Amino acid sequence: MLKRTMMVMYSGANIDSHQVRIVLAEKGVNVDIIKVDENHPCEELAEINPYNTLPTLGDRELVLYHARIILEYLDERFPHPPLLPVYPVARAKSRLMMYRIERDWYTLVERIQADPQSIEAQQARKELSDSILALAPLFEESPYFLSEDFSLVDCCIAPLLWRLPSLGITLNKKAKAIAAYEDRVFERNSFQVSLTEDERELREPYDF
């Protein structure tokens, strides 16, 4: 049983953990972030999460251990600024996009990271690059992805885009709108605050 009076997050080096850290920073939540080695999880994590997965969030007696559940909980628990649309149809579209990003893009990232030098990883790089570029026109429509305001969808996309160089992926010249989107998102204070030292080294420093 979690016995902390302060909200705590057990965080790893994975994209899911990074998503949650962005939301926590965006909301200005006072939280104790505990860095955990995914290969050697701490005993405390094992006691509160039967799957030993990261991220895991503890809020008094409540323990959550799935990134999307955590993201939506934080958005409801700390409603300002809101990171999901107000209207049901728009909220459903945002949730569907987050599902597609997780299913289509994150799966390819896992394939690349599993064996970066393999033929399968090379194929996954091409699939991921092509899939992102196919959505390039959507990045031109609004300052943020399908929205005038920064949202949970951006919290899902940004950590992946930040990791592209470390995954061996360079988007081509057709990606000007994506590059402009990256600049807007990466320069946000919440994104900068969310980065660990290791994550900052995943790509060349930005001159903001």
C-alpha positions as a Markdown table, in Angstrom:
| # | Residue | x | y | z |
|---|---|---|---|---|
| 1 | Met | 0.0 | 0.0 | 0.0 |
| 2 | Leu | 1.3 | 3.4 | -1.0 |
| 3 | Lys | 1.7 | 5.6 | 2.1 |
| 4 | Arg | 3.0 | 8.8 | 0.6 |
| 5 | Thr | 1.2 | 12.1 | 1.2 |
| 6 | Met | 2.7 | 13.6 | -1.9 |
| 7 | Met | 1.9 | 12.5 | -5.4 |
| 8 | Val | 4.7 | 10.2 | -6.7 |
| 9 | Met | 5.6 | 9.0 | -10.2 |
| 10 | Tyr | 7.9 | 6.1 | -10.9 |
| 11 | Ser | 9.4 | 7.0 | -14.3 |
| 12 | Gly | 11.5 | 5.2 | -16.8 |
| 13 | Ala | 13.4 | 6.1 | -20.0 |
| 14 | Asn | 10.4 | 5.0 | -22.2 |
| 15 | Ile | 8.1 | 7.2 | -24.2 |
| 16 | Asp | 5.1 | 6.5 | -22.0 |
| 17 | Ser | 6.9 | 7.9 | -18.9 |
| 18 | His | 7.9 | 11.0 | -20.9 |
| 19 | Gln | 4.3 | 11.6 | -21.9 |
| 20 | Val | 3.3 | 11.7 | -18.2 |
| 21 | Arg | 6.2 | 14.0 | -17.3 |
| 22 | Ile | 5.1 | 16.5 | -19.9 |
| 23 | Val | 1.5 | 16.5 | -18.6 |
| 24 | Leu | 2.8 | 16.9 | -15.0 |
| 25 | Ala | 4.9 | 19.9 | -16.1 |
| 26 | Glu | 2.1 | 21.4 | -18.2 |
| 27 | Lys | -0.2 | 21.3 | -15.2 |
| 28 | Gly | 2.4 | 22.4 | -12.7 |
| 29 | Val | 1.8 | 19.5 | -10.4 |
| 30 | Asn | 3.9 | 19.1 | -7.3 |
| 31 | Val | 5.1 | 15.5 | -7.7 |
| 32 | Asp | 8.0 | 13.4 | -6.5 |
| 33 | Ile | 9.5 | 11.8 | -9.7 |
| 34 | Ile | 11.5 | 8.6 | -8.9 |
| 35 | Lys | 13.8 | 7.4 | -11.7 |
| 36 | Val | 13.6 | 3.6 | -12.1 |
| 37 | Asp | 15.7 | 1.3 | -14.1 |
| 38 | Glu | 13.2 | -0.7 | -16.2 |
| 39 | Asn | 15.4 | -3.8 | -16.1 |
| 40 | His | 15.8 | -3.6 | -12.3 |
| 41 | Pro | 12.6 | -2.2 | -10.8 |
| 42 | Cys | 12.6 | -1.2 | -7.2 |
| 43 | Glu | 10.8 | -3.2 | -4.5 |
| 44 | Glu | 8.4 | -0.4 | -3.7 |
| 45 | Leu | 7.2 | -0.4 | -7.4 |
| 46 | Ala | 6.7 | -4.2 | -7.2 |
| 47 | Glu | 4.6 | -3.7 | -4.1 |
| 48 | Ile | 2.1 | -1.3 | -5.7 |
| 49 | Asn | 2.1 | -2.4 | -9.4 |
| 50 | Pro | 1.6 | -6.1 | -10.1 |
| 51 | Tyr | 3.1 | -5.6 | -13.6 |
| 52 | Asn | 6.2 | -3.7 | -12.6 |
| 53 | Thr | 5.6 | -1.4 | -15.5 |
| 54 | Leu | 6.5 | 2.3 | -16.0 |
| 55 | Pro | 5.1 | 4.8 | -15.7 |
| 56 | Thr | 3.3 | 4.2 | -12.4 |
| 57 | Leu | 1.6 | 7.1 | -10.6 |
| 58 | Gly | 0.6 | 7.1 | -6.9 |
| 59 | Asp | -1.8 | 9.7 | -5.6 |
| 60 | Arg | -2.4 | 9.0 | -1.9 |
| 61 | Glu | -4.1 | 5.6 | -1.9 |
| 62 | Leu | -4.7 | 5.5 | -5.7 |
| 63 | Val | -2.2 | 3.7 | -7.9 |
| 64 | Leu | -2.4 | 3.9 | -11.7 |
| 65 | Tyr | -0.1 | 2.1 | -14.1 |
| 66 | His | -1.1 | 2.6 | -17.7 |
| 67 | Ala | 0.1 | 5.8 | -19.5 |
| 68 | Arg | -3.2 | 6.8 | -21.1 |
| 69 | Ile | -5.2 | 6.2 | -18.0 |
| 70 | Ile | -2.7 | 8.3 | -16.1 |
| 71 | Leu | -2.8 | 11.1 | -18.7 |
| 72 | Glu | -6.6 | 11.4 | -18.6 |
| 73 | Tyr | -6.6 | 11.1 | -14.8 |
| 74 | Leu | -4.2 | 14.0 | -14.5 |
| 75 | Asp | -6.2 | 16.1 | -16.9 |
| 76 | Glu | -9.4 | 15.5 | -14.8 |
| 77 | Arg | -7.6 | 15.8 | -11.5 |
| 78 | Phe | -5.9 | 19.1 | -12.5 |
| 79 | Pro | -8.4 | 20.7 | -15.0 |
| 80 | His | -6.3 | 23.8 | -15.8 |
| 81 | Pro | -5.1 | 24.0 | -18.4 |
| 82 | Pro | -7.4 | 21.5 | -20.0 |
| 83 | Leu | -5.6 | 19.1 | -22.4 |
| 84 | Leu | -8.6 | 17.4 | -23.9 |
| 85 | Pro | -11.4 | 19.2 | -25.9 |
| 86 | Val | -14.6 | 20.0 | -24.1 |
| 87 | Tyr | -17.0 | 18.6 | -26.6 |
| 88 | Pro | -17.6 | 14.8 | -26.7 |
| 89 | Val | -17.0 | 14.4 | -30.5 |
| 90 | Ala | -13.7 | 16.3 | -30.3 |
| 91 | Arg | -12.6 | 14.4 | -27.2 |
| 92 | Ala | -13.4 | 11.1 | -28.9 |
| 93 | Lys | -11.3 | 12.1 | -32.0 |
| 94 | Ser | -8.4 | 13.0 | -29.7 |
| 95 | Arg | -8.6 | 9.6 | -27.9 |
| 96 | Leu | -8.8 | 7.8 | -31.2 |
| 97 | Met | -5.7 | 9.6 | -32.4 |
| 98 | Met | -3.8 | 8.7 | -29.2 |
| 99 | Tyr | -4.8 | 5.1 | -29.8 |
| 100 | Arg | -3.6 | 5.2 | -33.4 |
| 101 | Ile | -0.2 | 6.8 | -32.3 |
| 102 | Glu | 0.2 | 4.1 | -29.7 |
| 103 | Arg | -0.8 | 1.2 | -31.9 |
| 104 | Asp | 0.9 | 2.3 | -35.2 |
| 105 | Trp | 3.9 | 4.4 | -34.2 |
| 106 | Tyr | 4.9 | 3.2 | -30.8 |
| 107 | Thr | 4.8 | -0.4 | -32.0 |
| 108 | Leu | 7.3 | 0.4 | -34.7 |
| 109 | Val | 9.6 | 2.2 | -32.1 |
| 110 | Glu | 9.6 | -1.0 | -30.1 |
| 111 | Arg | 10.6 | -3.0 | -33.1 |
| 112 | Ile | 13.5 | -0.7 | -33.8 |
| 113 | Gln | 14.7 | -0.7 | -30.2 |
| 114 | Ala | 14.5 | -4.4 | -29.9 |
| 115 | Asp | 17.3 | -5.0 | -32.4 |
| 116 | Pro | 18.5 | -1.7 | -34.1 |
| 117 | Gln | 20.8 | -3.4 | -36.6 |
| 118 | Ser | 18.3 | -5.9 | -37.9 |
| 119 | Ile | 16.5 | -6.0 | -41.2 |
| 120 | Glu | 13.2 | -5.8 | -39.3 |
| 121 | Ala | 14.4 | -2.5 | -37.6 |
| 122 | Gln | 15.3 | -1.1 | -41.0 |
| 123 | Gln | 11.8 | -1.9 | -42.3 |
| 124 | Ala | 10.3 | -0.4 | -39.2 |
| 125 | Arg | 12.2 | 2.8 | -39.7 |
| 126 | Lys | 10.9 | 3.2 | -43.2 |
| 127 | Glu | 7.3 | 2.4 | -42.1 |
| 128 | Leu | 7.5 | 4.9 | -39.2 |
| 129 | Ser | 9.0 | 7.6 | -41.4 |
| 130 | Asp | 6.4 | 7.1 | -44.2 |
| 131 | Ser | 3.6 | 7.0 | -41.7 |
| 132 | Ile | 4.7 | 10.3 | -40.1 |
| 133 | Leu | 5.2 | 12.0 | -43.4 |
| 134 | Ala | 1.8 | 10.9 | -44.6 |
| 135 | Leu | 0.3 | 13.1 | -41.9 |
| 136 | Ala | 2.5 | 16.1 | -42.8 |
| 137 | Pro | -0.5 | 18.1 | -44.2 |
| 138 | Leu | -2.3 | 17.8 | -40.8 |
| 139 | Phe | 0.7 | 19.5 | -39.1 |
| 140 | Glu | 0.1 | 22.6 | -41.2 |
| 141 | Glu | -3.6 | 23.1 | -40.3 |
| 142 | Ser | -3.1 | 24.3 | -36.7 |
| 143 | Pro | -0.4 | 25.4 | -34.3 |
| 144 | Tyr | -0.7 | 22.0 | -32.5 |
| 145 | Phe | -1.9 | 18.6 | -33.8 |
| 146 | Leu | -5.5 | 19.2 | -35.0 |
| 147 | Ser | -5.9 | 21.9 | -32.4 |
| 148 | Glu | -5.3 | 25.5 | -31.7 |
| 149 | Asp | -4.2 | 24.5 | -28.2 |
| 150 | Phe | -1.6 | 22.1 | -26.8 |
| 151 | Ser | -3.3 | 18.8 | -25.9 |
| 152 | Leu | -2.8 | 15.2 | -24.8 |
| 153 | Val | -2.3 | 14.3 | -28.4 |
| 154 | Asp | 0.8 | 16.5 | -28.5 |
| 155 | Cys | 2.0 | 14.9 | -25.3 |
| 156 | Cys | 1.9 | 11.6 | -27.2 |
| 157 | Ile | 3.5 | 12.8 | -30.4 |
| 158 | Ala | 6.3 | 15.0 | -29.0 |
| 159 | Pro | 8.3 | 12.3 | -27.1 |
| 160 | Leu | 8.4 | 10.2 | -30.3 |
| 161 | Leu | 9.5 | 13.0 | -32.5 |
| 162 | Trp | 12.2 | 13.9 | -30.0 |
| 163 | Arg | 13.6 | 10.4 | -30.3 |
| 164 | Leu | 13.6 | 10.1 | -34.1 |
| 165 | Pro | 17.4 | 10.9 | -34.5 |
| 166 | Ser | 18.3 | 8.4 | -31.8 |
| 167 | Leu | 16.2 | 5.8 | -33.7 |
| 168 | Gly | 18.1 | 6.5 | -36.9 |
| 169 | Ile | 15.3 | 8.4 | -38.6 |
| 170 | Thr | 15.7 | 11.7 | -40.5 |
| 171 | Leu | 12.6 | 13.1 | -42.1 |
| 172 | Asn | 13.0 | 14.5 | -45.6 |
| 173 | Lys | 12.5 | 18.0 | -47.0 |
| 174 | Lys | 8.7 | 17.3 | -47.3 |
| 175 | Ala | 8.6 | 17.6 | -43.5 |
| 176 | Lys | 8.8 | 21.4 | -43.1 |
| 177 | Ala | 5.5 | 21.6 | -41.4 |
| 178 | Ile | 6.6 | 18.8 | -39.0 |
| 179 | Ala | 9.9 | 20.6 | -38.3 |
| 180 | Ala | 7.9 | 23.8 | -37.5 |
| 181 | Tyr | 5.6 | 21.8 | -35.2 |
| 182 | Glu | 8.6 | 20.3 | -33.4 |
| 183 | Asp | 10.0 | 23.8 | -32.8 |
| 184 | Arg | 6.8 | 25.0 | -31.3 |
| 185 | Val | 6.4 | 22.0 | -29.0 |
| 186 | Phe | 10.0 | 21.5 | -28.0 |
| 187 | Glu | 10.4 | 25.1 | -27.0 |
| 188 | Arg | 7.5 | 24.9 | -24.5 |
| 189 | Asn | 8.6 | 25.2 | -20.9 |
| 190 | Ser | 6.7 | 22.0 | -20.0 |
| 191 | Phe | 8.6 | 20.0 | -22.6 |
| 192 | Gln | 11.9 | 21.3 | -21.5 |
| 193 | Val | 11.2 | 20.6 | -17.9 |
| 194 | Ser | 10.0 | 17.1 | -18.7 |
| 195 | Leu | 13.4 | 16.1 | -20.2 |
| 196 | Thr | 15.8 | 14.0 | -18.2 |
| 197 | Glu | 19.5 | 14.4 | -18.7 |
| 198 | Asp | 19.6 | 11.2 | -20.8 |
| 199 | Glu | 16.7 | 12.4 | -23.0 |
| 200 | Arg | 18.5 | 15.7 | -23.7 |
| 201 | Glu | 21.3 | 13.7 | -25.2 |
| 202 | Leu | 19.1 | 11.9 | -27.6 |
| 203 | Arg | 19.4 | 14.7 | -30.1 |
| 204 | Glu | 21.6 | 17.8 | -30.7 |
| 205 | Pro | 20.7 | 20.6 | -28.3 |
| 206 | Tyr | 18.2 | 23.1 | -29.6 |
| 207 | Asp | 19.0 | 26.8 | -29.5 |
| 208 | Phe | 15.8 | 28.3 | -28.1 |
